[in-house]
Every structure is written in C-alpha cells, then in structure tokens.
C-alpha cells in the first residue's frame, strides 16, 4: 500500500492587476448608480413635510433629495467633517 503525503496542497492564487487610484479615497468608495449619480438613501419624514416638499418641487423644480443633499453637505462642512470642494 502506498504512503500518502501529508504535505498541504497548494492552491492557485489568482492575482489581480493593481490599478493606480486616480480619484481621492473618499470618492472611490462613494456608491454610484448606473448613470454615475450618487445613490439615494431613504429617510423618514412626516406627511406634512412630504407635502411641503412636493409643493416646493412643483413651484421651484428643486427636488426633495437635492435639498437634503445640500443641507447635509452644508452641515458636514460647518461641523468640520467635510471640506468644501471649490
């Protein structure tokens, strides 16, 4: 009877080519949809706020999500967690 080798089997490791980062680290991790736009995140709102946002969009053309993005960005810059890109 032949003796079996107790050496561990070597598995093939696939090596992926390293690519150089062309964008800042924060931008690389930003989730994008198929058209390259930032992903939308759901938030809870009251029915009154939602109706007001719909009326605002109807009169100005600025969406509720654009308002939220601007407000969040302004707050993060104000608090020092985000630098203003300019």
Buried (B, 14 or more C-beta within 10 A) or exposed (E): EEEEEEEEEEEEEEEEEEEEEEEEEEEEEEEEEEEEEEEEEEEEEEEEEEEEBEEBBEEEEEEBBEBBBEEEEEEEEEEEEBEEEE
